[in-house]
Amino acid sequence: MRLRCSAEINESPRYSRESGNPAGGVDPRFRGDDERGAVIVARRLTPAALVMSILLACLVTTLSFVPVAQASDGIVLRRGNAAEPESLDPARSDTVNASRIQDDLFEGLVILDADDRPQPGAAESWTVSSDGLTYVFKLRPGLVWSDGSPLTAEDFVYSFRRVVDPATASSYAFILFSFQNAEEIVQGKIKDLSKLGVEAPDSRTLRIQLKRPTPYLLAELAHAKFMPVKRANVEKYGASFTQPGNLVSNGAFVLEEWTPQARIVVAKNPKYWDAANVHIDKVIFYPISSPNEELNRYRAGELDVTYIVPNAQIDTLRKTLGPELHSNTQFELNYLGFNLTKPPFADNPKLRQALSMVIDRETLVEKLIKDGAPAAYSAVPAAGDPNYKPAKLIWSSLPMAERISKAKAIYAEAGYGPDHPLSIEFRFQTDEDARKVVIAIASMWQTALGVKTSLVSEEFKMLVAHRHEKQLTQVFYDAWVGDYPDATTFLDLFTSGSGENDPGYANPKFDALIAEAGKTLDVAGRASLLQRAETLLLEDNAIIPTYNRVELFLVKPYVKDYRPNPCGYTYSKTVTILPH
Amino acid sequence: MLSMLVKRLVGAIPTLFVIITMTFVMMRLTPGGPFDTGRVVSPEVQANLMRAYHLDEPLFQQYLRYLGDLTRGDFGPSFTSKDFSVTQLIRQGFPVSLELGVSAMALALVAGLGLGTFSALRRNQASDHVVIAFSMVGIIIPSFVMAPILTLVFGVTLQWLPAGGWGDGHQLSYKILPVIALALPRISSIARLSRSSMIEALQMPFIRTAYAKGLPRRLVLFRHASRAAILPVVSYLGPATAGIITGSIIVEQVFSIPGIGRYFVDAALNRDYTLVSGVVIFYGCIIVLFNLIVDVLYGVLDPRITRR
């Protein structure tokens, strides 16, 4: 290809030389000596001259973009950051890639360390009442915004109220539902925002009043929804308060540039309380949605850290860039859901169990996914909640052959067999990695039980809509990422009132156990209630857990202490860059 | 001339109106809404979102509201880039797509016309076959193959040029590969078009007349033949330029360029109603404008076409 490119480039100047018309395309004989001068001149423009003038115009355009001298940026960390963030407003964003930028720009009361354990952030200390309903936080002394104005507890009160305010329309407002009156405010039943269970007795004290004990509240508080925003700027600039020049923040970095679809540059915030321990001057986030392109730019030396790596290249990367490849087990469950409201899966738990038993999860993760993801036999991923040990499907330890022979018997009991095979539609998101997994599972069903599966690949939004409607779906593929490091972030999904309960699982016993756990303060007691609920969910075979995701990413050897945690929080302030 | 322009511009209004209406209706008929992210939890939260963006109103009322906003030049807020309005996004992305597109088109014109003419004059000689083969390759290899190849060769392996990105927007080095990737298929099309039309033009009676008058070959070629030969290229240029300056979806994606091309796909996938409508209307306007320019150019280049 290169040879032909250069041939084409060599040809073009020759054409211009041959066609060269020194008068700039206008034949002097016709210049202005006619009444219809302009028109005639235009008419006599030769095509060559036309091309020349367009070329000239382009040259001028290009010259106006001559590279400007680069000012020294100091120590810069260049991070791949998946897609363009939908918003940098903590109240209105909802993706992990947005929160990775927010983790640098803002700082909530607490932050999460590499193992998802809460550490002091803007708050230096806190106390919890014995009934678990009142939390009192003490802010660090002398906190200021990036513009130098003081940051007070009142700023947090304003920011929390803003999240539940129906006018803000935050899609993540539910994360505050443990707060007194939060749910009612979101629903519009209470109009007075000051009724929200948060107040500031003085400028450094913040009191949070809960309506139910929430053992994971501290971890939740690290979420972007609890980051403070400056009231004056929000009121002055509205939705554009997060644009460069308008945004005042309190994190280790401040927003310097935001070119949508190109890059977001944040610079060290000298007013940050711990600025002395921030060792980089700038972080540049590149929204690169294709993992292949991200890898190319990493290999070309344009990125220091990638967001992810392309699944298809894992084997090659292990060989070529092994020491730079890092992994982070996610608090994420990949599972198959059944539509429990319609035949054939409604009221047929045996059929569901047979389909679940014959899926060889170990083969899936070792041969297909290959990134070190653990096979899943639980509804709650093992990584993520330090206080919880997930329940397991009871047959998970049986060898595959035995599982298949048992499954065949159960399949027959469910009313199916070689003469009367099950024939189902399997819906999944249009995505290469998902397709591979789905095909493998369908073939496992076919081989072991003779199930006829037709695969229906749907664009993501379409799939979500169909799953919610529960009309078309039979079996579907889904992944769920925990919002906060607690088992309930998964188990709550399957309560009968949950809007996300796509299988349509409804078991009053399960609901009761979850509700009881919600009232239980004792950590061990609560965990055992949740475990019983999870066991029930698994015994009912409402879902087929398949595997937990592992995130692989590349980090250049000179970048130290870059550590995303299982919830996906990543703070650039901990990073140091060695001379290279 | 002026009345023709006015007439054409007024005539474009119904076209645009149809485009606006169809986009509006089609986007809303697609299952899934802008806020179905797979994890919107309570119906109340959903309701608040819908209210904030007026999506709870009856469709016809939404439509009227949208038309009303449009007459004020307001494309509405983007649903997926919540911190920007659609107008802001287009204003930020269009200059980038325009710059890339114009540069690529200029390169394509110069190289394409050059190759085409060169080839026509050496018809059926070895060099002609080489050009035809080259342009065939340019047409068959799609951008989604060509662009990554360029990145791999010049960005990753040789490291002569950046593998992607846009730098701070002022660095020339970031623009070279995308311009080449954008230009290649067009060079091929233009070369093939201009080759065949040049061959045709050279056989016209007026060329024989010109030679008979004793005009030198250079003049015959570049004043008489090329004028007739360029017409098909000009009619190709209109839509092609409109397409290229509103951004190439693939090239912008592969090189991570902040133009508006990628919004066509991303916005539709995300059901970003306002952004989709915004870019489609904008694209419609550009197409109308360029077709108009082509018509005017046609009149200028070919005296046989009378302007009415």
Interface residues (C-beta under 8 A of the other chain):
Chain A: M1 R2 R4 C5 A7 E8 I9 E11 S12 R14 Y15 S16 E18 S19 A42 R43 L45 T46 P47 A48 L50 V51 I54 L55 A57 C58 T61 T62 F65 V66 P67 V68 E84 E86 S87 L88 D89 R92 S93 D94 P166 A167 T168 A169 S170 S171 A173 F174 E183 V186 Q187 G188 A239 S240 T242 Q243 E257 T259 P260 Q261 A262 R263 Y286 P287 I288 S289 S290 N292 E293 N296 R297 R299 A300 G301 E302 E459 F460 K461 M462 V464 A465 H466 H468 D478 W480 S498 G499 E500
Chain B: T30 P31 G32 G33 F35 D36 T37 G38 R39 V40 V41 S42 P43 E44 V45 N48 L49 R51 A52 Y53 P77 T80 S81 K82 D83 F84 S85 Q88 L89 Q92 G93 E99 V102 S103 M105 A106 L107 L109 V110 A111 L113 G114 L115 T117 F118 V130 F134 V137 I141 M146 P148 I149 T151 L152 V153 G155 V156 Q159 P162 A163 G164 G165 W166 D168 G169 H170 Q171 L172 S173 K175 I180 L184 I187 R218 F222 R223 S226 R227 A229 I230 E252 Q253 V254 F255 S256 I257 P258 G259 R262 L269 N270 R271 V300 L301 P303
